[in-house]
Amino acid sequence: MVELQGIPVSPGVAIGPALVLDADGYRIPRCLVAADDAEDEYARLSQAVDFVSARLETNRLETSAAAGNSTGDIFAAQLQMLHDPRLHAELGRRIRDDHQSAPYAVSRVLNNYATALRRLDNPLLADRAEDVLDIEKQLLFELGAVTRQPLADLSEPVIVLAHGLSPSETANLDRRYVRGFCTETGGPGGHTAIVAKGLELPAVVGIGPFLDSVNSAGTVIVDGDRGRVIIDPDEQVLCEYRKRLADRRSLTARLAELKDLPAETADGLKLQLSANIEFPSEAEGCLQRGADGIGLYRTEFLYLASEREPSEEDHYEAYSQVVREMDGRPVVIRTLDLGADKMGKRPHAEYEHNPSLGLRSIRLSLRNSNLFRPQLRAILRAAVLGDIRIMFPLITTIGELRQARMLLNVVAEDLQDSGVPYRSDIPVGMMVEVPAAVVMLDVFAREVDFFSIGTNDLAQYTLAVDRSNEYVANLYQSCDPAVLRLIAHSIEVANANNIPISVCGEMSSNPARALLLIGMGVRCLSVPPSALHRLKKAIRSVTSEQCRQIAERVMKLETAKDVDLYLLDRLEALVPELVVS
Amino acid sequence: MTNDSSLSTVVVVRNPQGLHARPADMLVRLANQFDSTIKIGKGSEHVDCKSILSLLTLGAAAGTELSISAFGSDADAAIQAIVELFEAGFHEMNDEE
């Protein structure tokens, strides 16, 4: 039995056989060929190169036709890499002189290039490492050294153990069989974490190197509550976790019975409990769990899920699906909230030294109106179908808000001129996630219809901590008293101006913190769908006066740790069922 | 008697994204149009301008100074064409919004 500690990013427990992926999902053993066979081995490689070359050329032509030349050029660059003279010289030397097998030579040489590119510490070139590894995989496939994608064609439940998983890989995990995952790399604020939570896959990341010591056949327990991973557990631990799994299932079943009851406190204070989503397909689940609406629709995945930029129709289809599904309930669409740090291979991605303080979110959108306009048009068009509201992220100055609103008006006029059906009177809101916005909130209150506090970024900018930076992530505390004071001030200003304010960050999905927020005066919360039932249970178990008392006490505390301990204590007393043992 | 000549010059990476895949691909295509041996260098590291993987691993960000040297019968024309490509920012600047 081996016990590992990592960062818990998606709660829950999963037990199952391990599916170990190495850094790239496959492993090529060192293998030599007889000296006499070296020339044949090289000929085998040349043939594989020809096959891969033909396929890349087809990809290039088809992609250029469908998405334009600049996208098709991704494959042109890959073709260039495949035919690189230095690459062939190195492969030739390894096969002809060192008598290495073609797959082994390919794997070594291309991995070396990928490592060199990653080491440059330039996100744009780190992505080229993926191109290099992609070529490696294709060559290995042609050489018969790789037979299939390990994550495709699953037929039994597994726990995935990997060096790292990208957000799109996580999104594409086969939910029928993958029960949970743990990775060597990753942090709490990454998109992979958000996707895992969205998919309700128990996950632990940032464990550090451990794959080398794992036998792929063993049983693994992923404890997404505590960040613990247990490999080959003994019978006693296994029994303990099986019991926890069973307890959880029965709690889940009991909580699910609350779905049709209103989110109101024991003394009748009504709250609006909405859900945060990333994918249109999540809307159905939100409805089934009794969400009052979609409080935060993150549209980033439209951009991250595909190689090309989403078209107006891509946006429109996604938004239409959500608004139809929600059947008259409000849907708050947050416009693109990505930065150069996460845009990957997009043409707008620029290398920045400090992306958290750089060209991200609304700043990126305002700088690239060709990117922004199609999204705005699609939102206004989809608003015809139901209660859609638009929300701008990372607004820092009133000028940015005005510019964004102006662009929205311009887009509306364009739609009017071309006779396309749209709604112009949709509510416009902004995220409150920068201290500057909190300080100036009375000014913003005159020009928006609603506020939503994004606690993740607000904590990051208040505490000057990049939560994805492993060296300082421990300093990131959303319950830090400084953050709480900014939230309290925001609520006060919003209430004084009669502007609805909600909290849609990670903070509200924690039942104890949600009770604190209610005590501070928040009446709308938006949380991941998986947290809806637990939150409703917490809300229905307390009175508004108890929440008020919690807030009063918390605002006198001096450290995040004191706040967390006190909140946990109160939750244990008021809603003991929700405190996981 | 040979017409071969050896020439060298210094260029600066002007396009904001640096020498990433697309410009590197363009540079290799251009270099391949010449018979000369063309080397490109950053600091003390000099690589074959006809190898895209070498170009990428130079990791030349915007503002990087690179030395270009060419040896062969068409070295002059090669240097001139490469300098023009760098000066035009690999025709990428116009794509920026």
Boltz contact constraints between the chains, C-beta under 6 A:
constraints:
  - contact:
      token1: [A, 73]
      token2: [B, 22]
      max_distance: 6.0
  - contact:
      token1: [A, 76]
      token2: [B, 25]
      max_distance: 6.0
  - contact:
      token1: [A, 77]
      token2: [B, 21]
      max_distance: 6.0
  - contact:
      token1: [A, 77]
      token2: [B, 25]
      max_distance: 6.0
  - contact:
      token1: [A, 80]
      token2: [B, 25]
      max_distance: 6.0
  - contact:
      token1: [A, 80]
      token2: [B, 28]
      max_distance: 6.0
  - contact:
      token1: [A, 80]
      token2: [B, 52]
      max_distance: 6.0
  - contact:
      token1: [A, 81]
      token2: [B, 52]
      max_distance: 6.0
  - contact:
      token1: [A, 81]
      token2: [B, 53]
      max_distance: 6.0
  - contact:
      token1: [A, 84]
      token2: [B, 51]
      max_distance: 6.0
  - contact:
      token1: [A, 84]
      token2: [B, 52]
      max_distance: 6.0
  - contact:
      token1: [A, 84]
      token2: [B, 53]
      max_distance: 6.0
  - contact:
      token1: [A, 85]
      token2: [B, 50]
      max_distance: 6.0
  - contact:
      token1: [A, 85]
      token2: [B, 51]
      max_distance: 6.0
  - contact:
      token1: [A, 86]
      token2: [B, 51]
      max_distance: 6.0
  - contact:
      token1: [A, 86]
      token2: [B, 54]
      max_distance: 6.0
  - contact:
      token1: [A, 87]
      token2: [B, 53]
      max_distance: 6.0
  - contact:
      token1: [A, 113]
      token2: [B, 53]
      max_distance: 6.0
  - contact:
      token1: [A, 116]
      token2: [B, 57]
      max_distance: 6.0
  - contact:
      token1: [A, 120]
      token2: [B, 59]
      max_distance: 6.0
  - contact:
      token1: [A, 122]
      token2: [B, 59]
      max_distance: 6.0
  - contact:
      token1: [A, 124]
      token2: [B, 17]
      max_distance: 6.0
  - contact:
      token1: [A, 124]
      token2: [B, 20]
      max_distance: 6.0
  - contact:
      token1: [A, 125]
      token2: [B, 59]
      max_distance: 6.0
  - contact:
      token1: [A, 128]
      token2: [B, 21]
      max_distance: 6.0
  - contact:
      token1: [A, 128]
      token2: [B, 56]
      max_distance: 6.0
  - contact:
      token1: [A, 350]
      token2: [B, 16]
      max_distance: 6.0
  - contact:
      token1: [A, 368]
      token2: [B, 97]
      max_distance: 6.0
  - contact:
      token1: [A, 370]
      token2: [B, 97]
      max_distance: 6.0
